């Protein structure tokens, strides 16, 4: 049984930064499988933001390249998303999960970018 808890979201002005955290329990999935950050904006489908392989290779959506950085601490079963130069279009609920096949979804953490 996998449990995922996202945190670190909040309200930030355009151009600001946030760091999201994802804590996993009941599994050591972060040490052996690919993991990813997803987001879902109001009225939109959930989309893949960034992923990291078990070996540390990272891939980003075009919309966040150069601004976001995904990382993880396998010993802590914790994944991070550093978000810089935030834009209003980044406003969404952010989720972590496995890739390409996710497990059960957590509650997510709300990121709102607004003046």
Secondary structure, 3 states (H helix, E strand, C coil): CCEEEEECCEEECCCCCEEEEEEEECCCHHHHCCEEEEEECCCCCCEEEEEECCCCCEEECCCCCCCEEEEEEHHHCEEEEEECCCCHHHCEEEEEEECCCCCCCCCCEEEEECC
